[in-house]
Amino acid sequence: NSPGGLTLISDIIWKEVELAKKEKPLVVSFSSLAASAGYHISCPADSIVAEPLTLTGSIGVFAIIPNTQKFFDNKLGITFDRVTTGKYSDFISGVRPLSTFEKQILEKQVDTVYSRFINNVSSGRKMSVDDVDKIGQGRIWSGIQAKELGLVDELGGLNKAIQIAADLSEINNYRIVEYPEIRDPFEVFFESLYDDAAMGTFNSETKKLIEYYSKTLDLIKGKEVYSRLPFEIELY
């Protein structure tokens, strides 16, 4: 259940998944969201199970570099002076516009990562690279559409995936252990009361400001190439 994330981390997980597949049958179960790097780490599986409405795919890569120069200067009165050892020592500083050459460098990195992404999906799903590219490019599919396109194998939930894993392992008798362990309901209840009381001290506007501030910090900190959904999803 993931919108994706940093490409470096997804590459590391993808490699570990590949190694695990050599030792045992590998089955992946999608919950409500399996997008971009979330799909990337799943594509080597022997079988992928998705819910009918799972947001699936988003096989794409992007890089977003915020330019906060005017924000700091106009809003906060903060300016930046820099001393560098080379012309591009402060590349992706986030406090000045990118030059045309720097944009070209970043675009090349994005293209390289995307090429590796679709090649890995091609290998894992036994599809041609061109076919993966046609349904990639950041497009999002439902679980039903993803099954028709060959991105998933079965429709169903976690129990369906467990049954497939048992069949592939030729195991008839097995038990399921769930983690994390179920907590004491009274403990959860009293914690929720405390949380409600704490949040009651903030009005709705303050909550929004904190939310916007947190998301802005995430953008400013981002200096790498991402394979993830380029937006946030909130379910109510």
Secondary structure, 3 states (H helix, E strand, C coil): CECEEEHHHHHHHHHHHHHHHHHCCCEEECCCEEECHHHHCCCCCCEEEECCCCEEECCCCECCCCCCHHHHHHHHCCCCCCCCCCCCCCCCCCCCCCCHHHHHHHHHHHHHHHHHHHHHHHHHHCCCHHHHHHHCCCCEECHHHHHHHCCCCEECCHHHHHHHHHHHCCCCCCCCCCCCCCCCHHHHHHHHHHHHHHHCCCCHHHHHHHHHHHHHHHHHHCCCCEEECCCCCCCC
